[in-house]
Amino acid sequence: MAATGVGFGTVTWFWPLVLIGFVGTLNPSGGDVSLFLPTEQAALATLTPLRDRAHRFGVYNLAGTLAGAGGALVSAVPARLAREMGWSVPRTERISFLVYVVVAACAAAVYSRMGEHLPGPAMQTGLHRSRAIVMRLSLLFSIDSAGGGFALQSLLVLYLYLRFDLSPAVTGATLAATGVLSAFSQLASARIAARIGLVRTMVFTHLPANLCLILAGLVPNATAAIALLLVRSSLSQMDVPARQALVMRLVEPDERAAAASLTNVPRSLGSATTPALAGALFDWSHIGWPLVIGGAMKVIYDLLLLAQPLDRD
């Protein structure tokens, strides 16, 4: 993680940056797709009773999303500071990646104190009994992530700039607001799941969020687009703790780390396959076709997931 921050903060050549982006821990989605995610999910499931898992995953995701929202809120600071001080804006923005190095050191300090509380390697094996269901879920999740790749946070920034000429400060504030809304909405996931089940919670909150994403790509003014993105963010992440709790419930305890990895890797790969096409579409037209296509793909995922015989609670 620290090496990633140093790389983005110091390297200026394109292809070395591509390599750093490929092997590093930063990503354009604004969320965590690194090796930390499956490890933490497996550990959290091991340390939490079944009835509390959806809530605990909600709190876990709340902390990460709030941190991401804070980052979005201050994302315009380097450029503003550079202009006021007469510095080079690109250089100042590049050097700001070194903050990531400091975050890596803090994370290392926290992790170093956790080993005695977490299960060791003997408690973790590969998939065996749950292989079929994990593979099916991985395929479904990859469809969802491929749709999400059309509306990554970085692409939303590009869309708002190209279509409505929003400034970095306004865009940063918008992304911070969406992050806060999506963060706190996850706390409601456990209560909803307790009433209607994990799968229905995932689908019935995700569907309206995806319809808002589609509309945000079609409306003619910035106010409507931002309003739809805010509504979408208040619903779109409720499925995350429910999804994590569902995967952990469907597998054996010694399969959790492998299941978390195998359901998160296709999500990362799926979201990596579509941004290039989204960029080409933005180059072709300033209408938000990537948002429309991405939302439609995610609606298809919701309907396919609802058809699966998964929810037994």
C-alpha positions in Angstrom: 0.0 0.0 0.0 2.8 2.4 0.9 4.7 1.5 -2.3 1.5 2.3 -4.3 1.4 5.8 -2.7 5.0 6.4 -3.5 4.5 5.2 -7.1 1.6 7.5 -7.8 3.3 10.3 -6.0 6.6 10.2 -7.8 6.3 8.4 -11.2 5.3 10.5 -14.2 5.6 8.0 -17.1 2.4 6.5 -18.3 3.3 2.8 -18.6 5.0 2.5 -15.2 1.9 4.1 -13.8 -0.2 1.5 -15.5 1.9 -1.2 -13.9 1.6 0.4 -10.5 -2.2 0.7 -11.0 -2.4 -3.0 -11.9 -0.5 -4.4 -9.0 -1.2 -1.7 -6.4 -4.0 -1.1 -3.9 -5.5 2.1 -5.3 -8.4 1.8 -7.7 -10.7 4.2 -9.6 -13.9 3.0 -7.8 -13.2 4.7 -4.6 -13.7 1.4 -2.7 -11.4 -1.3 -1.5 -10.7 -4.1 -4.0 -7.3 -5.2 -2.5 -6.3 -8.3 -0.6 -7.5 -6.6 2.6 -11.1 -7.0 1.7 -11.6 -10.8 1.7 -9.3 -11.2 4.7 -11.2 -8.7 6.7 -14.6 -10.2 5.7 -13.6 -13.7 6.7 -12.2 -12.5 10.0 -15.3 -10.4 10.8 -17.6 -13.4 10.1 -15.5 -15.6 12.4 -15.6 -13.1 15.2 -19.4 -12.3 14.9 -22.5 -14.4 15.7 -24.7 -15.1 12.7 -27.6 -12.9 13.9 -25.2 -9.9 14.2 -23.3 -10.3 10.9 -25.4 -8.0 8.7 -25.2 -5.2 11.2 -21.4 -5.7 11.8 -20.8 -5.7 8.1 -22.8 -2.5 7.9 -20.7 -0.8 10.5 -17.5 -2.1 8.8 -18.6 -0.6 5.5 -19.8 2.6 7.2 -16.3 3.3 8.4 -14.7 2.7 5.0 -17.3 4.7 3.1 -17.1 7.7 5.5 -13.3 7.7 5.1 -13.8 7.7 1.3 -16.3 10.5 1.6 -13.8 12.5 3.6 -11.2 12.0 0.9 -13.6 13.1 -1.8 -14.4 16.2 0.2 -10.7 17.3 0.4 -9.9 16.2 -3.1 -10.0 19.8 -4.4 -7.6 21.1 -1.7 -4.3 20.3 -3.6 -5.4 22.2 -6.7 -6.7 25.1 -4.7 -3.5 25.2 -2.5 -1.3 25.1 -5.6 -3.1 28.0 -7.2 -2.9 30.2 -4.1 0.8 29.4 -3.6 1.7 29.7 -7.2 2.8 26.0 -7.4 2.3 23.6 -10.3 -1.2 22.1 -10.0 -0.3 18.7 -11.5 2.8 18.3 -9.4 1.0 19.3 -6.2 -1.9 16.8 -7.0 0.7 14.1 -7.7 2.6 14.7 -4.4 -0.7 14.5 -2.5 -0.7 10.8 -3.1 2.1 10.6 -0.5 -0.7 11.0 2.1 -1.6 7.4 1.1 1.8 6.4 2.5 1.0 7.8 5.9 -2.4 6.0 5.8 -0.5 2.7 5.0 1.7 3.2 8.0 -1.3 3.8 10.3 -3.1 0.7 8.8 0.1 -1.4 9.4 0.2 -0.3 13.1 -3.5 -1.3 13.5 -3.0 -4.7 11.8 0.1 -5.5 13.8 -2.0 -5.6 17.0 -4.8 -7.9 15.6 -3.1 -11.2 15.0 -3.8 -12.7 18.4 -7.6 -12.3 17.9 -7.9 -13.7 14.3 -8.0 -17.3 13.1 -4.8 -18.8 11.9 -4.0 -20.6 8.6 -5.2 -24.0 10.0 -8.7 -22.6 10.2 -8.8 -21.6 6.5 -9.0 -24.0 3.6 -10.1 -23.8 0.0 -13.7 -24.3 -1.2 -15.2 -27.8 -1.0 -18.8 -28.2 -0.1 -19.9 -24.7 -1.2 -17.9 -24.5 -4.5 -21.0 -24.5 -6.8 -22.9 -21.8 -5.0 -19.8 -19.6 -4.7 -19.1 -19.9 -8.4 -22.7 -19.1 -9.3 -22.6 -16.0 -7.0 -19.3 -14.9 -8.5 -20.7 -15.0 -12.0 -23.7 -12.9 -10.8 -21.5 -10.4 -9.0 -19.3 -10.0 -12.0 -22.4 -8.8 -14.0 -23.2 -6.3 -11.3 -19.6 -5.0 -11.2 -19.3 -4.8 -15.0 -22.3 -2.5 -14.9 -20.8 -0.6 -12.0 -17.6 -0.2 -14.1 -19.6 2.2 -16.4 -20.3 4.5 -13.4 -17.1 4.4 -11.3 -16.5 7.4 -9.2 -13.8 8.7 -11.5 -16.2 8.4 -14.5 -18.9 10.2 -12.6 -16.4 13.0 -12.1 -15.7 13.0 -15.8 -19.4 12.9 -16.7 -20.3 15.8 -14.5 -17.5 17.9 -16.0 -18.1 17.1 -19.6 -21.9 17.4 -19.5 -22.4 20.2 -17.0 -18.9 21.8 -16.7 -18.9 21.4 -12.9 -15.9 22.6 -11.0 -13.7 20.3 -8.9 -15.0 21.8 -5.7 -18.6 21.2 -6.6 -17.9 17.7 -7.9 -15.9 16.9 -4.7 -18.7 18.1 -2.5 -21.2 16.1 -4.5 -19.1 12.9 -4.2 -18.6 13.5 -0.5 -22.4 13.8 0.0 -23.0 10.7 -2.0 -20.4 8.9 0.1 -22.0 10.0 3.4 -25.5 9.0 2.3 -24.3 5.6 1.1 -22.3 5.0 4.3 -25.2 5.6 6.7 -27.7 3.8 4.6 -25.8 0.6 5.1 -26.8 0.6 8.8 -30.4 0.1 7.7 -29.5 -3.0 5.8 -29.5 -5.3 8.8 -33.0 -4.2 10.0 -34.5 -4.6 6.5 -32.8 -8.0 6.1 -34.3 -9.1 9.4 -37.7 -8.5 8.0 -37.5 -9.6 4.4 -34.3 -11.6 4.1 -30.8 -10.9 2.7 -31.5 -11.4 -1.0 -34.7 -9.4 -1.1 -32.9 -6.6 0.8 -30.2 -6.6 -1.8 -32.6 -6.6 -4.8 -35.3 -4.2 -3.5 -32.9 -1.5 -2.5 -30.6 -2.0 -5.6 -33.3 -1.8 -8.2 -34.5 1.8 -7.5 -30.9 2.9 -7.1 -30.1 1.6 -10.6 -33.2 3.3 -12.1 -31.9 6.6 -10.6 -28.5 5.9 -12.2 -30.1 5.4 -15.6 -32.1 8.7 -15.2 -29.0 10.6 -14.1 -27.5 9.9 -17.5 -30.5 11.3 -19.4 -31.6 14.4 -17.5 -30.7 17.7 -19.1 -29.4 19.7 -16.1 -26.8 19.4 -13.4 -29.3 19.9 -10.5 -31.5 16.9 -11.6 -28.4 14.7 -12.2 -26.9 15.5 -8.8 -30.3 14.9 -7.1 -30.7 11.5 -8.8 -27.1 10.6 -7.8 -27.8 11.5 -4.2 -31.0 9.4 -4.2 -29.1 6.6 -5.8 -26.3 6.8 -3.2 -28.8 6.6 -0.4 -29.9 3.1 -1.7 -27.2 1.6 -3.8 -24.9 0.4 -1.0 -27.6 -1.2 1.2 -26.9 -4.4 -0.6 -23.2 -4.5 0.4 -23.5 -5.7 4.1 -26.3 -8.0 3.1 -24.2 -9.5 0.3 -21.2 -10.1 2.5 -23.4 -11.6 5.2 -25.1 -13.9 2.6 -21.8 -15.2 1.3 -20.5 -15.9 4.8 -23.7 -17.7 5.7 -23.8 -19.9 2.7 -20.3 -21.4 3.2 -18.6 -23.5 5.8 -16.4 -21.6 8.4 -13.1 -22.9 6.9 -14.2 -21.8 3.4 -14.8 -18.1 4.3 -11.5 -16.6 3.2 -11.6 -18.5 -0.1 -15.3 -17.6 -0.6 -14.6 -13.9 0.1 -11.7 -13.9 -2.3 -13.5 -15.8 -5.1 -16.6 -13.5 -4.9 -14.6 -10.3 -4.7 -12.0 -11.0 -7.5 -14.7 -11.4 -10.2 -16.2 -8.1 -8.9 -12.8 -6.4 -9.4 -12.3 -8.0 -12.8 -15.9 -7.1 -13.9 -15.5 -3.5 -13.0 -12.2 -3.4 -14.9 -13.7 -4.5 -18.2 -16.0 -1.7 -18.9 -14.4 1.7 -18.0 -12.6 1.9 -21.3 -15.8 1.5 -23.2 -17.4 4.1 -20.9 -14.6 6.5 -21.8 -15.1 5.9 -25.5 -18.8 6.6 -25.1 -18.1 9.9 -23.3 -15.8 10.8 -26.2 -18.5 10.0 -28.7 -21.3 11.8 -26.9 -21.7 13.9 -23.7 -25.0 12.2 -22.9 -24.5 9.8 -20.1 -24.9 6.6 -22.1 -22.4 4.7 -19.8 -24.7 5.5 -16.8 -27.7 4.2 -18.8 -25.9 1.0 -19.9 -24.4 0.4 -16.4 -27.8 0.9 -14.7 -29.5 -1.5 -17.1 -26.8 -4.2 -16.5 -27.2 -3.9 -12.8 -31.0 -4.2 -13.1 -30.5 -7.5 -15.0 -28.2 -8.6 -12.2 -30.9 -7.8 -9.6 -33.5 -9.8 -11.4 -31.2 -12.8 -11.9 -30.2 -12.7 -8.2 -33.9 -12.6 -7.1 -34.5 -15.7 -9.1 -31.8 -17.7 -7.2 -33.0 -20.1 -4.4 -30.6 -18.6 -1.8 -32.5 -16.9 1.0 -33.5 -19.5 3.6 -33.9 -17.2 6.6 
